[in-house]
Amino acid sequence: MKNVSKFLIAFMAFLFVSIAANAQITKEHAMLKNGKMYIVKVDIETAMKEDMTLKNGTVIMMDGTVKYKDGKKVKLMEGERVDMDGHIYDKDKKKKMM
């Protein structure tokens, strides 16, 4: 019985860590798909209609360019995503180092 309890606790901890690691990108984000930008909220995709400015001054443009407040620009590649803090993730939801 003790082994089962330990296993369940370990499994729950692993599950929590896994969910927490992906929580950031599963929330609202912008995504380049088929050459167009979409806003994704709770897994519902809506085509972007205009450039979007984030709270921190980062601008997500209709053409897939992300322009940071310091002037740095990054062009998204197909499948890449940008969270509402301006962090870019690859198509496998792994955070890219900027």
NORHU-V290510 format. One record per residue. RES is the residue in one small letter. OMEGA is omega in degrees with one decimal (none if undefined). Layout:
RES&OMEGA ; RES&OMEGA
//
This chain:
m&179.3 ; k&179.8 ; n&178.5 ; v&178.9 ; s&178.9 ; k&178.9 ; f&179.9 ; l&178.3 ; i&179.0 ; a&179.9 ; f&179.4 ; m&178.1 ; a&178.0 ; f&-179.8 ; l&178.9 ; f&179.8 ; v&179.2 ; s&179.9 ; i&-179.5 ; a&-178.9 ; a&-179.2 ; n&-175.4 ; a&-176.4 ; q&-175.3 ; i&178.6 ; t&173.6 ; k&-178.9 ; e&177.2 ; h&174.8 ; a&-174.8 ; m&173.8 ; l&-177.1 ; k&-178.9 ; n&177.3 ; g&-180.0 ; k&178.6 ; m&178.5 ; y&170.0 ; i&-179.2 ; v&176.4 ; k&179.9 ; v&177.3 ; d&174.3 ; i&-178.6 ; e&176.3 ; t&-179.8 ; a&175.7 ; m&-179.9 ; k&179.1 ; e&177.1 ; d&-175.4 ; m&177.7 ; t&179.8 ; l&-178.9 ; k&-176.5 ; n&177.8 ; g&176.3 ; t&179.6 ; v&174.0 ; i&-175.1 ; m&-178.3 ; m&-177.8 ; d&179.0 ; g&177.3 ; t&174.8 ; v&-178.6 ; k&-179.2 ; y&-176.9 ; k&-179.5 ; d&177.8 ; g&179.6 ; k&179.3 ; k&176.4 ; v&176.7 ; k&179.5 ; l&173.2 ; m&-178.9 ; e&177.7 ; g&179.2 ; e&-175.6 ; r&177.0 ; v&177.7 ; d&-175.3 ; m&172.0 ; d&178.8 ; g&177.8 ; h&-178.1 ; i&179.5 ; y&177.5 ; d&-176.1 ; k&177.3 ; d&178.5 ; k&176.3 ; k&-178.0 ; k&178.3 ; k&177.4 ; m&-178.3 ; m&none
//
